[in-house]
Amino acid sequence: MSRQLSEQEQIRRDNLQKMIDAGVNPFPSETYPVNVTVNEIRENFKEGSTDYQEVCLAGRLMSRRIMGKASFAEIMDASGRMQIYVNRDEICPEDDKTLYNTVFKKLVDLGDFIGIKGYAFFTQMGEMTIHVKELTVLSKSLRPLPVVKTDAEGNVHDAVTDPELRYRQRYVDLVVNPEVREVFRQRTQIYSSMREYLNEKGYLEVETPILQPLYGGAAARPFKTHHNTLDMTLYMRIANELYLKRLIVGGYEGVYEFSKDFRNEGMSRFHNPEFTQIELYVAYKDYEWMMNTVEEMVEKVAMDLHGTTLVTVGDNEINFKRPWKRFTMFEAIEHFTGIDISEMDEEALRKTAKELHVPVDNSMGKGKLIDEIFGEKCEAQLIQPTFITDYPVEMSPLAKKHRSKEGLVERFEAICNGKEICNAFSELNDPIDQRARFEEQLELGKRGDDEAMVLDEDFLRALEYGMPPTAGLGIGMDRLAMIMTNSASIQDVLFFPQMKPEKN
C-alpha cells in the first residue's frame, strides 16, 4: 500500500517529473569531479588571492535568495557551508535559459544536491563566495528538510530538537544540526588516539567471535539466537574477555579489541543494549601496572581531542591529568556513608543496605549487596576520575585473589562523572580456583541471579595449559565518548541507538 504524501512531498515529486520533462536527469550516474571542500577554501582563501579559481564543489542546497536573473544561495558539504553566486547568463550562455529560469529557480528545492564549478571571491560585504560558472543537479530530495529558525536571543528552533526524532532519524539530525557531526568526528578521534597508543607499545589488535556457544566474561543477561545448520543455541557476546585470554594462553603477550557487545538489560541515558568496549590483555603485568596505563592512555585521549587535560562535562570541569585519586571499595563506602562494612557477613550487609535505603532482594549474595551499596551511595559522588580498588572476591569471579588482603581480589574500576568507565583485574590464571569461582556463580544462578556467569569448560581447559600472569582491562567506549564530547546521553554518541518501534 502506497504511503500518503504530504502537500510538500507531492510538490517535490511534481518538480521531479518536470525536471525530467525539461531534459535534466535528477539522479545522474557520472562521477562528479570534486576537487576541494568548503573548509579548505575557508581556511586558505585570502582577499586578493588568485587561488581557488577553478573550484569544483558538491553538496546540499541549504538556502537561496533569487533576484531576477541572479541568485545568492548556500551550499553545504561535509565540512561546512559556503555562499554561492549564480548568474543566469553565465550558467546558460546560449539562448536556452531553461537551466536557470525553470530548473534552478522553480524545480530545484532546498535539500537537493547540486554540483558547482567556478571561482572564489569576496563580495562587497566581505562574504567569501563561489561565483558559479557551471551548475549540475546531482540528486533530488523528495522530502523537505526541517526549517531551522533562530530567534532574537539566538535560540535555534527546528523540527529536529526533539530527541525522539533526532535519534530515530539521525540522517536528518546530521544535516540540520552540524554540531552533531562534530561529536561523531571526535568519537572517531578517540579510537584513533587509543589505537596509536596501543600500537606503539606493540600490542596486536584482534577480532573474536560475536556469536558464542557460551556467554561469559561479565555478569549480564545475554541475547540468544539459534543457528539452523548446526541446530544449536548461540549467544551474542556480553564481553570478549575469555577469548582474548585464550590468545594470551596461545602465546601473544599483548592483545586488544574494540568489540561490539550486547546485553539484554534495561535502557537509560547510560545504557544501550548494543555498546562498544575496548578490552586489553597484557602478559606479565598486574592491576597496578594497568592503572598507570589507563591514566596515561586516557590523558593522551584528552590531550589529542582538546589540547588540554581539562574537559567540561555539564556543570563540571574534569581533569584527566595523572595521577588520579584512589580509594579501596571499602574505604569509599565508609567515606560516603560513615559505615565500615569490611567485616560484615551477608545478613549484616542486607540489614545495612536496608538501613541505607538501598533496594536489595533475596537473590543477591554478599558481592552483589556490596555492589548495590557502592552504586547507590558512592558512585554518583565521584566526579573527578577515581580508581576504586580491591573488591570482595564474591564480586569478581575472574580476578586474582589479592596478594596481601584476605577475601579481596586485585581489581579496579575507574569512575568519572559519577559513572564507571572501565574495569580491570590482575587476571585469575589458576584453573582450579577459576573452576571453584564458576561453581559459586552457578549457585547464585540457582538462587535467581540471572546475571550470574556460566561455567565454560573450554576456557578452563585453556587455563589448564597455562596462562602467564596477566593484567586485563575493559573500557566502555560509549561512556568515555560521552565525557570527552560533553554529551548528556549515550544516545547522543551512538549514530543509531536502539529505539522502541515507531508509531505510525
LINWOFEN-V603834 format. One record per backbone hydrogen bond with DSSP energy under -0.5 kcal/mol. NH is the residue of the N-H (numbers start at 0). CO is the residue of the C=O. Records with the same first field share a line. If there is no record, write none. Layout:
NH=CO ; CO
This chain:
9=5
10=6
11=7
12=8
13=9
14=10
15=11
16=12
17=13
18=14
19=15
20=16
21=17
22=19
23=18
24=22
25=23
27=24
32=30
33=31
34=55
35=55
40=36
41=37
42=38
43=39
44=40
48=45
54=117
56=115
58=113
59=75
60=111
61=59 ; 73
62=73
64=71
66=69
69=66
70=85
71=64
72=83
73=62
74=81
75=59
76=79
79=76
81=74
82=127
83=72
84=129
85=70
86=131
87=68
89=86
90=86
91=87
96=94
99=96
100=96
101=97
102=97
103=98
104=99
105=101
106=101 ; 102
107=102
110=60
111=108
112=138
113=58
114=135
115=56
116=133
117=54
118=130
119=51
120=128
122=126
125=122
127=125
128=120
129=82
130=118 ; 128
131=84 ; 129
132=116
133=116
135=114
137=112
138=112
139=25
141=139
147=145
148=146 ; 156
150=154
153=150
156=148
160=157
165=161
166=162
167=163
168=164
169=166
171=168
172=168
173=169
174=170
175=171
176=172
179=176
180=176 ; 177
181=177
182=178
183=179
184=180
185=181
186=182
187=183
188=184
189=185
190=186
191=187
192=188
193=189
194=190
195=191
196=192
197=193
198=194
199=195
200=196
201=198
202=197
203=253
205=255
211=209 ; 234
219=217
224=233
226=231
227=225
230=226
231=226
233=224
234=211
235=222
236=209
243=239
244=240
245=241
246=242
247=243
248=244
249=245
250=247
251=246
254=280
255=203
256=278
258=256 ; 276
260=258 ; 274
261=236
262=272
263=220
264=262
267=270
270=267
274=260 ; 272
276=258
277=474
278=256
279=472
280=254
281=470
282=252
283=468
284=281
289=285
290=286
291=287
292=288
293=289
294=290
295=291
296=292
297=293
298=294
299=295
300=296
301=297
302=298
303=299
304=300
305=301
306=301 ; 302
307=301
310=308 ; 317
312=315
315=312
317=310 ; 315
319=308 ; 317
324=384
326=386
328=388
331=327
332=328
333=329
334=330
335=331
336=332
337=333
338=332
340=338
343=340
348=344
349=345
350=346
351=347
352=348
353=349
354=350
355=351
356=353
357=352
358=356
363=360
368=364
369=365
370=366
371=367
372=368
373=369
374=370
375=371
376=372
377=373
378=373
380=377
381=377 ; 378
382=380
385=414
386=324
387=385 ; 412
388=326 ; 386
389=410
390=408
392=406
394=391
395=392
398=395
399=425
401=407
405=403
407=404
408=390
409=399
410=408
411=423
412=387
413=421
414=385 ; 412
415=418
416=382
417=381
418=415
420=413
421=413
422=473
423=411
424=471
425=409
426=424 ; 469
427=397
430=428
433=429
434=430
435=431
436=432
437=433
438=434
439=435
440=436
441=437
442=438
443=439
444=440
445=441
446=442
447=444
448=443
449=447
451=448
453=214
455=453
456=454
459=455
460=456
461=457
462=458
463=459
464=460 ; 461
465=462
470=281
471=424
472=279
473=422
474=277
475=420
476=275 ; 474
477=275
479=475
480=476
481=477
482=478
483=479
484=480
485=482
486=481
489=268
491=488
492=489
493=490
496=493
